[in-house]
Amino acid sequence: MIKMKDILDEKDKRLREISKEVTFPLDEKDKKNINDMIKYLHDSQIEELSEKYNLRPGMGLAAIQLGIKKRYFVVVHEITTEEDTEQKFDTYILINPKMVSHSEEMICADAGEGCLSVNRETDGYVKRYARIKLRAYDIDGNEIEIRAREELAIAFQHELDHLNGILFTDKITYNIEGIRTI
Ligand code: NI
């Protein structure tokens, strides 16, 4: 089980390294790690569990945040609607992801971005593409293509940056003229 202390802090230089492509078949360690990442992200977004296990809430984690220099990340995106009686999530596992296209339009999260490796308040905004198309591999090594928009697109771009040693704090801007906020 991943605990908060297992997640590298922004001061850790490993977060600045460029992660390496993964080869298939995936080794058991990576499979276990992916499952642990999903569990952390899922539990952290459920208040009862996040309190019980002391988990800071987050929707995405890249392997490098656990010190594993491999190009994969997990996003657990809440999709709960008013009709739902319990929280619902979509889970994405992207291995060796590449952005193949993106919209012209840029957006930014109104509340700014957050990161499980950045344990402080930040202000400002991060400009992201409103819509993106990614190509990646799933856990079995099958090629997949994923389109994402809005919040999910922001999450994917944030995690892609981690694979290249970039943190959202590098991209903070205060000038968002003409950029739609969500
Ligand atoms: Ni992050």
Boltz pocket constraint, residues with backbone or C-beta under 6 A from the ligand:
constraints:
  - pocket:
      binder: B
      contacts: [[A, 60], [A, 114], [A, 115], [A, 116], [A, 117], [A, 158], [A, 162]]
      max_distance: 6.0
